[in-house]
Amino acid sequence: MSLYHAEYDEWDALDKDEATERAYAIGVAERLGEYNREELEAIYDEMATNYNRSMVELAYREGRQEARAAVESTDADGDAVWADLVEGETILVDPDDRPTGGRDGLPSALDPTELLDRQDVDSTEALDLPDFLDR
């Protein structure tokens, strides 16, 4: 059984997101030596608009490119590359856990500035007597 068919089940209909995910996986599998052109053509045919078909094509090419880069940069076998690129975990970052400083934090240029804060100004201060006249 191929890597693609082990990961993905048969389908009756696909939306754009599912189609791009599958096209990416087909691109990775093709770079690893498992060709599945019929499935890719079926995914293309499932897309109703040229825009969606182009997104599927881009995902397929991206899968091929990332798999090629992963194979060239590491000594990992095909199963490891597949696991890293296709089966990899999606990491969601809680907004409260974002890095805010240090080596892994945001650059200091992106820190909030006081210039944008509203100043607490007494609106009658402009009408007051100067300090030297005040006894």
Secondary structure, DSSP 8 states (H G I E B T S, - for coil): --HHHHH----S---HHHHHHHHHHHHHHHHTT---HHHHHHHHHH--SHHHHHHHHHHHHHHHHHHHHHHHHS---HHHHHHHHTS-------GGG---SSTTS--GGGS--GGGS-----TTGGGS--GGG--
